[in-house]
Amino acid sequence: MMDLARASDLSFSTVRRLEEDGENTAARSRHIAVAALRAAGIRFALIGGGTTALAKV
């Protein structure tokens, strides 16, 4: 969580809230965190049944 907070310039508490209750956290923070993960080579894919898969590319 600290690495993501540093990479995204979000506070640690914001990243923690994203992990604990991502649906109720501000959309702007969620988009910033996803952009930081993508910049680090993390990719997301939706697969059957609404499951999200992660991959490091």
N, C-alpha and C positions, 0 to 999 in steps of 0.2 A: 504494500500500500504506500509506503514511503517513496519507493521508486516511481510509482505512477503519479503521486502527488508532485514530486519534483519535475518529472517530465511534462506534466500537463499544466504546471503552475496553479494547481488547485490545492486547497488546504488538505491536510491529512484528514480532518473531520469530514470534509465534503466527500473524499474518496471512501471513507468508512461508511458514510450514509448511502453512497451509491451501491456498495456491496450489501449493506443490510436491507435497504428498502429502495432499490433502484427505480421502481415505477413512480414513487412519490417524490423523488429528488428532481430538482429543476432540470428541465430538458437541456438548457444551455450547458450546465456542468457535465451532463451525460455526453453531449456531443464533443465537448473539449476532451474528456477522458478517452472516448473512442478514437478521436483524431490522434492523440498521443500514442495509443496502442497501435494504430495503423502505421504511424510513422516509425515505430519500432519493429515493424514487420509482422504484426499480428493481424490475421485475417479472420473474418466471421462469415459463416455460411448457415443459412436455414436449411434444415433437413426435415424429413418426414415427421409429422406430428407437432410441428412448431418448435422443435429442438434446435438450439444454436450450437454449431460446432466451431471450434477455434483451431487455427493452424498458424504455425510460425513459418514464414516464408523468407 
